[in-house]
Amino acid sequence: MRFLMFLMLSSGIALLPGQEPIEPAERLRRAAAAFEAGDMPTAIEHYRAFLAEFTEAAEIRSNLGAALVANGQIEEGIREYRLALKYLPNNPRVRMNLALAYYKTGRPEEAARELEPLVAQQPLDPKPALLLADCLILAGKPEAAAKLLEPLAEEYPRDRAIAYALGIAWLRANDEDRAQRMLDRILRDGATAESEFLFGQLEYRRQNLLKAAEHLARAVELNPKLPGAHSLYGQVLRSNGRLDEAAEQFRLELEINPFEPVANIELAMLRKQEGQLEEALKHLARALQVRPTDPGVLLQRASIYATQGRLELARQELESLVKAYPHFAEAHAALATVYYRLKRTADGDRAREAARRARLAGQAQPASAAAAPAPKPAAAKPAAAGRKK
């Protein structure tokens, strides 16, 4: 009885007068029932009380992780999954859950590290492969995603999800011909939200904004939860000067995935123009969680710091940026402005000269050669584009 009393107290659950201790099997039954009913706080309470005694029960710890994630306590859930993997390092369900938790918090590269061994163990299992492909695309590696999905497309020629994911990967890898073949495969069974989204992407790449808007409007109508569709539709609307409608599409995208980078970047730019600088910084922070080294996003964050008068913070950001990307002319120019505001005239002159040289070097190089040393950051175009108020 003393041990049970200690167990209840150590897990934060005190026995009330006349209350009987709960047997471990009953506690698990109650936890499972609460989880099924959507009562995550109760499920968490029972799982934690059980694990206070049976610390190495890895499956139960994984269940606790799932309850925590479902309750919005994702970081705590991640910790429980990692503890579970110490005892069950080869358990695919626990590893998949951990990957999903990373994915939900906008960390595709960490999710990919967990998914890679699952795909290696089960190369023809679509579920981990599709999620890994999405992570690779988010991390800016569409060619790797396409390579991963090609064997699956051959193994499952009528699987629309695989064809759709492969079409997205080829589009992002600038291979429109292969993307069109996947689109034709999807269309065999009639138009869908996915096919309309792919059509919209193709038209957007061809700068046919009216047709792109028609396809994307249809895509979000057919499936309002289709990842990426609202984001691209917002970009098309923004390009057509329909800023309020664009902002709404970006907001809808972030309801589906709060860490979708393009929607966060675009909303940050809109909020920046409206003077809502702290709100803009929140969106940039989320974008950087997915793309931590994106030079355009880092430039925009430094620009907001400078606008806020946080000049030392802007200087540090920009100095790191030009060190990592020495041919990034816009970053040198922004750094020059910050130096001048800090009364560091000589440093400002040097940065301005570096910007001039970087622009000349970019003009002298062919596009393919210039792309590597002088990145075209995701946020540079939105920042430069003239938006009508």
C-alpha positions in Angstrom: 0.0 0.0 0.0 2.9 2.4 0.8 4.4 1.7 -2.7 1.0 2.4 -4.3 0.7 5.6 -2.3 4.2 6.6 -3.4 3.4 5.8 -7.0 0.3 8.0 -7.0 2.1 10.9 -5.4 5.2 10.7 -7.6 3.0 10.8 -10.8 1.2 13.9 -9.5 -2.1 12.0 -8.7 -3.0 12.1 -5.0 -5.5 9.5 -3.6 -8.5 11.1 -2.1 -10.0 9.8 1.2 -11.7 6.5 0.4 -10.3 6.3 -3.1 -9.0 2.9 -4.2 -5.7 2.6 -6.1 -6.1 1.8 -9.8 -4.5 -1.4 -11.1 -2.1 -1.0 -14.0 -4.2 -3.0 -16.4 -7.3 -0.9 -15.5 -5.3 2.3 -15.9 -4.3 1.3 -19.4 -7.9 0.5 -20.2 -9.0 3.9 -19.0 -6.1 5.6 -20.9 -7.1 3.9 -24.1 -10.8 4.7 -23.6 -10.0 8.3 -23.0 -7.8 8.5 -26.1 -10.5 7.0 -28.2 -13.0 9.5 -26.8 -10.7 12.4 -27.6 -10.1 13.2 -23.9 -6.3 13.6 -24.2 -5.7 15.2 -20.8 -7.2 12.1 -19.1 -5.3 9.7 -21.3 -2.1 11.6 -20.6 -2.7 11.4 -16.9 -3.3 7.6 -16.9 -0.3 6.9 -19.2 2.0 8.9 -17.1 0.9 7.2 -13.9 1.4 3.8 -15.5 4.9 4.8 -16.8 5.9 6.0 -13.3 6.0 2.4 -12.4 6.8 0.7 -15.7 9.4 3.1 -17.1 10.6 0.7 -19.9 7.1 0.1 -21.4 8.1 1.5 -24.7 4.8 0.9 -26.5 2.9 2.7 -23.7 5.4 5.5 -23.8 4.7 5.8 -27.6 1.0 6.0 -26.8 1.7 8.8 -24.3 3.6 10.5 -27.1 0.6 10.2 -29.4 -1.7 11.6 -26.8 0.6 14.6 -26.1 0.9 15.3 -29.8 -2.9 15.1 -30.2 -3.2 17.5 -27.3 -0.9 20.0 -28.9 2.1 19.3 -26.7 4.2 18.2 -29.6 7.6 18.9 -28.1 6.8 16.7 -25.1 5.4 14.1 -27.5 8.7 14.1 -29.4 10.6 13.5 -26.2 8.4 10.5 -25.3 8.8 9.0 -28.8 12.6 9.3 -28.6 12.6 7.6 -25.2 10.4 4.8 -26.6 13.0 4.4 -29.4 15.7 3.8 -26.9 13.9 0.6 -25.9 12.4 -0.2 -29.3 15.0 1.1 -31.8 13.5 -0.9 -34.7 9.9 -0.3 -34.1 8.5 1.2 -37.3 5.3 2.6 -35.7 7.2 4.6 -33.1 9.6 5.9 -35.7 6.8 6.9 -38.0 5.0 8.7 -35.2 8.2 10.6 -34.4 8.7 11.5 -38.1 5.1 12.8 -38.2 5.6 14.9 -35.1 8.7 16.5 -36.7 6.8 17.0 -39.9 3.9 18.7 -38.1 6.3 21.2 -36.4 7.9 22.2 -39.7 11.2 20.2 -39.4 11.3 18.2 -42.7 15.0 17.4 -42.5 14.6 15.9 -39.0 11.5 14.0 -40.2 13.5 12.7 -43.2 16.2 11.3 -41.0 13.6 9.2 -39.1 11.9 8.1 -42.4 15.0 7.0 -44.3 15.5 3.8 -42.3 11.8 2.9 -42.6 12.0 3.3 -46.4 15.2 1.3 -46.5 13.5 -1.5 -44.6 10.2 -1.3 -46.6 11.2 0.3 -50.0 7.8 -0.5 -51.6 5.6 0.7 -48.7 4.0 3.9 -50.0 3.2 5.5 -46.7 6.7 6.3 -45.4 8.0 6.9 -48.9 5.3 9.5 -49.7 6.0 11.3 -46.4 9.7 11.2 -47.0 9.2 12.5 -50.6 7.2 15.4 -49.2 9.9 16.2 -46.7 12.5 16.2 -49.4 10.5 18.6 -51.5 10.0 20.9 -48.6 13.7 20.8 -47.9 14.4 21.9 -51.5 15.4 18.4 -52.8 12.8 17.6 -55.5 15.2 15.5 -57.6 15.8 13.2 -54.6 12.0 12.9 -54.1 11.5 12.0 -57.7 14.2 9.3 -57.5 12.6 7.9 -54.4 9.1 7.7 -56.0 9.9 6.4 -59.4 10.1 2.7 -58.3 6.8 3.1 -56.5 5.1 4.6 -59.5 6.2 1.5 -61.5 5.1 -0.9 -58.8 1.7 0.9 -58.3 0.8 2.3 -61.7 -2.8 3.2 -60.8 -2.0 4.7 -57.4 -3.1 8.4 -57.8 -1.3 9.5 -54.6 2.0 8.3 -55.9 1.4 9.7 -59.3 0.5 13.1 -57.8 3.5 13.2 -55.5 5.8 12.3 -58.4 4.2 14.9 -60.6 4.8 17.5 -57.9 8.5 16.4 -57.5 9.1 16.6 -61.2 7.5 20.0 -61.4 9.7 21.3 -58.6 12.7 19.8 -60.4 11.7 21.8 -63.6 10.8 18.7 -65.6 7.5 19.6 -67.1 7.4 16.7 -69.6 7.6 14.1 -66.9 5.1 16.0 -64.7 2.7 16.1 -67.6 2.9 12.3 -67.9 1.9 11.9 -64.3 -0.9 14.4 -64.8 -2.1 12.3 -67.8 -2.1 9.2 -65.5 -4.1 11.0 -62.9 -6.7 12.2 -65.5 -7.5 8.7 -66.6 -10.1 8.5 -63.9 -11.4 12.1 -64.4 -10.5 15.5 -63.1 -9.7 15.8 -59.4 -8.4 18.4 -57.0 -4.9 17.0 -57.5 -5.1 17.2 -61.2 -6.4 20.7 -61.1 -3.6 21.7 -58.7 -1.0 20.2 -61.1 -2.6 22.0 -64.1 -2.5 25.2 -62.0 1.2 24.8 -61.3 1.9 24.1 -65.0 0.1 27.3 -66.1 1.7 29.3 -63.3 5.1 28.2 -64.5 4.2 29.3 -68.0 3.0 32.7 -66.6 -0.5 32.1 -67.7 -2.0 33.6 -64.6 -5.7 33.6 -65.7 -5.7 29.9 -66.5 -3.7 29.1 -63.4 -6.2 30.9 -61.3 -9.1 29.0 -62.9 -7.5 25.6 -62.2 -6.4 26.5 -58.6 -9.9 27.9 -57.7 -11.3 24.6 -58.8 -8.7 22.7 -56.9 -9.5 24.4 -53.6 -13.2 24.0 -54.3 -12.9 20.3 -54.8 -10.6 19.8 -51.8 -10.2 22.7 -49.4 -7.6 20.7 -47.4 -5.2 20.0 -50.3 -1.7 20.9 -49.1 -0.1 23.7 -51.1 -3.1 24.6 -53.2 -4.2 27.6 -51.2 -0.6 28.8 -51.1 -0.1 28.8 -54.9 -3.6 30.2 -55.5 -2.6 33.1 -53.1 0.5 33.7 -55.2 -1.5 33.9 -58.4 -4.0 36.3 -56.8 -1.2 38.4 -55.4 0.4 38.6 -58.9 -2.9 39.8 -60.2 -3.1 42.6 -57.5 -5.9 40.9 -55.5 -4.1 41.3 -52.2 -6.9 40.8 -49.8 -8.0 37.6 -51.5 -4.4 36.4 -51.6 -3.9 37.0 -47.9 -7.0 34.9 -47.2 -5.7 32.0 -49.3 -2.4 32.2 -47.4 -4.3 32.1 -44.1 -6.3 29.1 -45.3 -3.0 27.3 -46.2 -1.6 27.9 -42.7 -4.8 26.5 -41.2 -3.8 23.2 -42.9 -0.1 23.5 -42.2 1.1 26.3 -40.0 4.7 25.8 -41.2 4.1 25.9 -45.0 7.0 28.1 -46.0 5.6 30.0 -49.0 2.4 31.0 -47.3 4.4 32.2 -44.3 6.8 34.2 -46.5 4.1 35.8 -48.5 2.0 36.7 -45.5 5.1 38.2 -43.8 5.6 40.4 -46.8 2.0 41.6 -46.8 2.1 42.2 -43.0 5.4 44.1 -43.4 3.9 46.4 -46.0 1.0 47.0 -43.6 3.4 47.9 -40.8 2.6 44.8 -38.7 6.2 44.0 -38.2 6.0 41.7 -35.2 3.4 39.6 -37.1 5.7 39.5 -40.1 8.5 38.3 -37.9 6.3 35.4 -36.6 5.6 34.2 -40.1 9.3 34.5 -41.1 10.3 32.5 -38.0 7.9 29.7 -39.1 9.3 29.8 -42.6 12.9 29.5 -41.2 11.9 26.5 -39.2 11.4 24.7 -42.5 14.1 26.5 -44.5 16.7 27.6 -41.8 19.3 28.8 -44.3 17.0 30.5 -46.9 18.9 33.7 -47.8 15.8 35.6 -48.9 14.0 34.9 -45.7 17.0 35.9 -43.6 17.3 39.1 -45.6 13.7 40.0 -45.0 14.1 39.3 -41.3 17.2 41.6 -41.1 15.3 44.2 -43.1 12.5 44.2 -40.5 15.0 44.5 -37.7 16.5 47.5 -39.4 13.0 49.1 -39.8 12.4 48.5 -36.1 15.7 50.3 -35.2 17.3 47.1 -34.0 20.4 47.9 -36.0 22.9 45.7 -34.2 20.7 42.7 -34.7 20.2 43.6 -38.3 24.0 44.0 -38.7 24.8 40.6 -37.2 22.2 38.9 -39.4 23.5 40.6 -42.6 27.1 40.0 -41.8 26.4 36.3 -41.4 24.4 36.3 -44.6 27.1 37.9 -46.8 29.7 35.6 -45.3 27.6 32.6 -46.3 26.5 34.1 -49.7 29.2 36.5 -50.8 27.6 37.1 -54.2 24.2 38.1 -52.7 24.1 41.7 -53.9 20.9 42.7 -52.1 22.4 41.5 -48.8 25.5 43.6 -49.3 23.4 46.7 -50.1 21.2 46.2 -47.0 24.3 45.8 -44.9 25.7 49.0 -46.3 22.6 50.9 -45.3 22.8 49.5 -41.8 26.4 50.5 -41.5 25.6 54.0 -42.6 22.9 54.2 -40.0 25.4 53.0 -37.4 27.8 55.8 -38.5 30.2 53.2 -39.7 30.9 55.1 -43.0 34.0 53.1 -44.0 32.3 49.8 -43.5 29.2 51.1 -45.4 31.4 52.1 -48.3 33.0 48.7 -48.4 29.6 46.9 -48.3 28.2 49.2 -51.1 31.2 48.4 -53.2 30.7 44.7 -52.5 27.1 45.0 -53.7 28.2 46.7 -56.9 30.8 44.0 -57.6 28.2 41.2 -56.9 25.7 42.8 -59.3 28.3 43.1 -62.0 29.4 39.5 -61.5 25.8 38.3 -61.7 25.2 40.2 -65.0 28.4 38.7 -66.5 27.6 35.1 -65.7 25.1 32.9 -67.6 22.0 32.1 -65.6 23.0 28.6 -64.9 26.4 29.7 -63.6 25.1 32.6 -61.6 22.5 30.5 -59.8 25.0 28.7 -57.5 27.0 31.6 -56.0 24.2 34.2 -56.2 21.1 32.6 -54.8 17.7 33.7 -55.8 16.1 33.6 -52.4 12.4 32.8 -51.9 11.5 36.1 -50.4 13.5 38.4 -52.7 10.9 38.5 -55.4 7.9 39.2 -53.2 9.9 42.0 -51.5 10.8 43.6 -54.8 7.4 43.2 -56.5 5.3 46.4 -56.5 2.1 45.7 -54.7 -0.8 48.0 -55.0 -2.6 49.0 -51.8 
